[in-house]
């Protein structure tokens, strides 16, 4: 089984995420229609004014000191937190064209025409299926057919097979292992190079992306976090992995963007109050059931970009807070109303 690194959700899958989903969608809609409503001077320099380590006063706090939607969690600075910037870029992510889908499909070893299916654009060779909507794409494996064989252990599956009825080549031509035989784990470095090559062949710009590789048995997963204008993109990781049969699958989004201009940031203190209110982007750890409500210590903050999906896909400024336990939480750094 692959790990949770497959996930690239924009809003965390939890009660907290469900409670703020409409807020995030409203944020994206507001930015799409009125990014220029909060103009800023592009020459403005970042502020270094620290945020004192005092309790926030988020609207979601109740008399007990926490938002019930977040399990009562509260975020408190462990020390002064400087403002990483006073403004940040907003970018619209380009929609995928048919030519882009053909290129992505070929990079994953599929050769077929793009067709419309229920509002989605689809490419499928009978073994894998590429689906795309707007700026986002996903390559998934279909149910196996009797002619498919498991890849040979110790090598990566070939993506050179042009069609489902073509003869098997490369690793896919290897024999199915005897039941109970464990395949040797693949080399993480080889897996990362393969993932980067596939995405480069797909025409996606992931230069400077940070990668982490997970190996589980004979399967591997590579997660790449892209940087745009020097800022890491949160909630929009690229994923390339193998399934149980050695087939390459993955997900991501278009890398062509259009700058919509800088936008004024709400400030770190407001960002902390948003965390208290449950406005967290990306994966969200399960809320604690501890009594009294837990206080999570915040040790640092950096500026990032968050992938927001609504009528169109955008990259918007966000604060990524680092907690004392080494985990992070990300929240929008632009107004949500």
N, C-alpha and C positions, 0 to 999 in steps of 0.2 A: 504494500500500500504506500502511496505517496503521502507526504506530510501536508500540514495545513498551509505550507507555502504556496499551494495552488491558488489560494484565495487572493483576489485583488478587488475586494468590495470597496465601494466608495464610503458607505456608512456601515459601521460594525453591525454584525448579526447578533443583536441582543435587544432587550427591552429598551435599553438606553438608545440604541440606534434607531429602533422603531419610533421612539418618542420624538426624535429630532429629524426624521426623514423629510417631513414636510418643510421644516426650516431650511434644510440644506437645499432642497429643490427650489425654495423661494429665493435663496441666495443666488443660485445659478441663474434663475430667471431675471433677477434684478441686475446682475452683472451683464447678462446678455443684452438687456435693453437700455441700460443706463450706466455703463462703465464710466462714462465721462461726467456723471453727475457729481462725482467727488474729485474734481481735478486737483492736482498737486503740482508743485514746482519740481521738475525733474532734477534740478540741481540741489535740492534740499539734502543736507547731510544727515546721516543716522544719529539719533539721540543716544546718549549714554546714561540718561537719568535712570537710576535703579528703581526697581519696584520693591518697597519694603516688605519684609516677611510678616505680613499681617493677613488676617483672615479675609476672604472675599465676601461679597454680599450678593451673590447671584440670586436672581429672582426665583430660582428653583429651590432655594434653601427653605426648610421648614423650621418650626420652633426647636426641633431636635438638632439642627445644625447640618442638615444634608438633604439632598434631593431624593425623594423616595424612588424615582425612576432609576437611580444609579446605585441603589443599595445603601444610600446614605454616605457614599464616599465624598470626601472633601480633599481639595488640593491646596496645600500650604507651602510657600517658599521656605526652603531650609536656610536661605540667606538672600541678600540682595540679588535681584535678577535684572540685568541691563536690558534695555530695548535693543534688539538686534537691528532694527531699521525703523524708519518712519513711513516708508512707502514700499510697495512691491509690485512686480509686474503681473498683469492679467493677460492671458493668451487664450485664443480660441484654437482648439485642435481641429485640424482639417478633417473633413469627412472622407471616407475611403471611396475611391473610384473603382470601377470594374477592373481597370488595368492594375491597380494596387492588389486587388483580390487575386487576380491571376498570378501575379508575382509571388504573393504569400503562399498560395496553393502549391506552386511549383517548388518553392523552397522546402516545403514539407513533403514533396514527392507526389503531388496530385496534379494530374493534367485533365481538366474538364472545363466545360463552359460555365460561366456565371448565370444563374437563373434566379428568378424571384419566387419566393415561397412564403406566403403569408406575411408579407411586409419585410421579410429578411432576404438578404442576398446570400445565395448558397453555392458552394462548389463541393462536389462529392465524387469520389471514385469508387464507391461501394465499400471501401475499407475505413476511410476517414471522411470527415465532413467539416468544411470551413463555413462558418456562419458569420455574418457581419451586419451591424446596424449602426449607422452613423460613423463614428470614429473607432468603434470597438470591433475586435475580431476574436474568434475562438476556433481552434482546431480540435476536434474530439474524435475518438475512435468509435466506429460502429460495431455492432455485434459481430463476432467472428463467423466466418464461413468455413466449411469443411476443408477447403484447400489451403487455409492459412496455417503457417507453422510458427513455432516459437523460435525466437532468435537464438543464435549460438551464444553461450556464456562467454564473457570476457571481451566482446566486441559490440560495437554500436550498430543498430539496425540501419540498413540502406534506405535512402530516400530516392534512389535512382529508378525505381520501378515506374514506368510511365503510365500504366493502367492496370486495372484489377485483373485483366485477363492476360497480362504479360508474364513471361516466365520469371520465377523467383531468382533474385540475385543477391549477392552480398550476404550479410548476416541472416537475412530472412530465409535463406535457403538451408539453414542449418537444421539438424534433426531435433525433434521434440525430445527434451530430456526425459529420462525414466522417472516415473512417479517417485517423489521423495528425494530426488537428487537436487542438491542445492547448487545453483549457478554461482560462480565467483563474482564478487562485487566489481562493478566497473570502476575505472580510475576517475576520480573527481575532476582532475585537470583536463582529461580527454573529454569528459562530458561538458565542461564549461566551454571548451573550444568549439565543440560541435554545436552547442546552443548559440553561441555568438555567430558562428558561420551561417547557420540557418537563418537567423534574424537579419544578418547583413545581406544574404541572398534575397531576402524578402523585401529589400529596399528600405529597411528601418534603420534610423540613425541612433545607435546606442553607444556612440563613442563616450568614454568616460564613465559608463554605467558600472556600478558596483555589483558584483555577483556573489551569491552564496549557493553552494551546492549541497544537496542532501542525497545520500545513497541509502536505500532501503532494500536489502537483498540484492537482486539483480537489476533493480530499477533505479533511476536517478531523476532528480528534479533540479533544475537550475533556475534561480530567481534573480532577475537583473533589475536594479533600481536605477532609472535614468536620471540624469541631471539636465536641467534646462536653465540657461543663463547662470550657471554655477550653483543652482539650488536643487536639492534632491526632490524628486517627485514622490509624494506619499499617496497611498491608496491607488496606485496605478502601476504596479510592478509588471514586468514581462516575465512569463513563465514558459519554459520549454522542458518537457519531461518525456519519459517513456512509460507506456502502459505495461500491463502484465505480459503482453505478447511482443514487446519491444518496439511497438509503433510509436513514432514521434507525435506528440500532441502539444498544444500550447495555447496561449492567449496573450493579448496585448492591445495596443491602440495605435493609431497613426502618429507619426512623429513630426509631421509638418505642422507648423503653428503660425498663427497670425497674431502679432502683438496688438492689444487693444489699449495699451497705454498703462502708465503707473496708477496705482490706487492707494489712497491714504489708509494706513493701518489703524486698528482700533486700540492698540497698546496692549502690553503684556498683562496688565492688571485685568483688563476686560477679557483677555484670553483665559485667564485662570477662572474667572467667574463663569465663562462658557463651559469649561470643564466641569465645574460644580453643577451646572445645569444639564449636563449630559451630552453636550454638543461635541462629540468625538468623531473624527474621521478615521477611516481605516479599521483594522481589526481592533476589537475592544475586549479586553480580558473580562471574564465573568465577574459580576459584582459580588463583593464580599458580603457574607451574612453575619459578620462579626458584630458583637454588641459590646460597647457602644460603637457608633458608626466609625469606620476607619478614617484616619487622616493620612493622606499620601503626601510624602515630602517631595517637593520639586527642587532639584539641584541645578538645573540649567535650562536654557531655552535657545533655540536657533530658528532662523527663518527657513521655510521650505515652501514648496508648491503642492497643492492638493488637487487631485483629479476629481472634478465634479461633473456628474452626468445629469443632464436635464434635456431641454429642447435641443441643445448642442452640448458638446463636451468642452470643458474649459479647464485651464490650469489657473488656480487662484492662490494668492499668498496665504500662508498658514504658519502658525506657531507650532513647533514640535518641542514639547517639554520632556526633559529627561527626569525620571524619578530616581529616588535613592536606591531602589531595587534593580536599577539598570534598564527597566522598561521605558517606553516612551508613550506619550499621548499627543495627538495632533488635533488642532481645532482651527477653524478659519481665522485669519488675521484681518479680514475685511468685514464691514457691517453685514449683519444677517437680516436686517429689516430694511 
